[in-house]
């Protein structure tokens, strides 16, 4: 921070910020029994999606949730700024 690496508009600040965020989100945590914040976020989003449109859709969505549960790790590269640009 004090070196100005994260100053918006500064040289390389977006990539530095993306790397820092990815590190925090993808590091296995002892308090989560080895899970990561990113995996927990994705799990919660999948669950909310599956149950967001009533019981009939929820029943169908429950069947596909295991297929959506594969974890892909985001590793920032010098040209990436978000997890979406890495694999989508």
C-alpha positions in Angstrom: 0.0 0.0 0.0 2.6 2.5 1.0 4.6 1.8 -2.2 1.7 3.0 -4.3 1.1 -0.4 -5.9 -2.6 -0.3 -5.1 -3.2 3.3 -6.0 -6.0 3.4 -8.6 -4.7 4.7 -11.8 -1.1 3.9 -10.9 1.0 1.6 -13.1 -0.1 -2.0 -12.8 -2.5 -1.4 -9.9 -5.3 -3.5 -11.4 -3.1 -6.6 -11.8 -1.6 -6.1 -8.3 -5.1 -5.8 -6.8 -6.4 -8.9 -8.7 -3.4 -10.9 -7.5 -3.9 -9.9 -3.9 -7.6 -10.7 -4.0 -7.0 -14.0 -5.7 -4.4 -14.9 -3.0 -6.8 -14.1 -0.2 -9.7 -16.0 -1.9 -7.9 -19.1 -3.0 -5.6 -19.9 0.0 -6.8 -23.0 2.0 -7.8 -21.8 5.5 -7.5 -23.7 8.7 -10.6 -22.1 10.1 -12.5 -23.5 7.1 -11.0 -26.9 7.5 -8.8 -26.5 4.4 -11.5 -25.0 2.3 -11.1 -21.6 0.6 -13.2 -18.4 0.8 -13.8 -18.7 -3.0 -15.1 -22.2 -2.8 -17.4 -21.2 0.0 -18.7 -18.2 -2.1 -19.3 -20.5 -5.1 -21.1 -23.1 -3.0 -23.4 -20.5 -1.5 -24.2 -19.0 -4.9 -25.0 -22.4 -6.4 -27.3 -23.2 -3.4 -29.1 -19.9 -3.8 -29.4 -20.4 -7.5 -30.8 -23.9 -7.1 -33.5 -22.8 -4.7 -34.4 -19.4 -6.2 -37.4 -20.4 -8.4 -39.7 -22.7 -6.4 -39.8 -26.3 -5.4 -40.1 -27.8 -8.9 -37.0 -26.1 -10.3 -35.2 -26.7 -7.0 -35.7 -30.5 -7.4 -34.2 -30.4 -10.9 -31.4 -28.0 -9.9 -30.5 -30.3 -7.0 -29.7 -33.0 -9.5 -27.2 -30.9 -11.4 -25.5 -29.2 -8.4 -22.9 -32.0 -8.0 -21.9 -31.4 -11.6 -21.4 -27.7 -10.9 -19.4 -28.3 -7.8 -16.0 -28.8 -9.5 -13.5 -26.3 -8.2 -11.4 -24.3 -10.6 -8.6 -22.3 -9.1 -8.1 -18.8 -10.5 -4.5 -17.8 -10.9 -4.0 -14.3 -12.1 -1.7 -13.6 -15.0 -0.2 -10.3 -15.9 -3.1 -9.7 -18.4 -6.0 -11.0 -16.3 -8.1 -8.7 -14.1 -10.9 -11.0 -13.0 -11.7 -14.7 -12.6 -14.1 -14.4 -15.6 -11.3 -13.4 -18.0 -9.2 -16.4 -16.9 -11.4 -19.3 -18.2 -14.5 -17.9 -19.8 
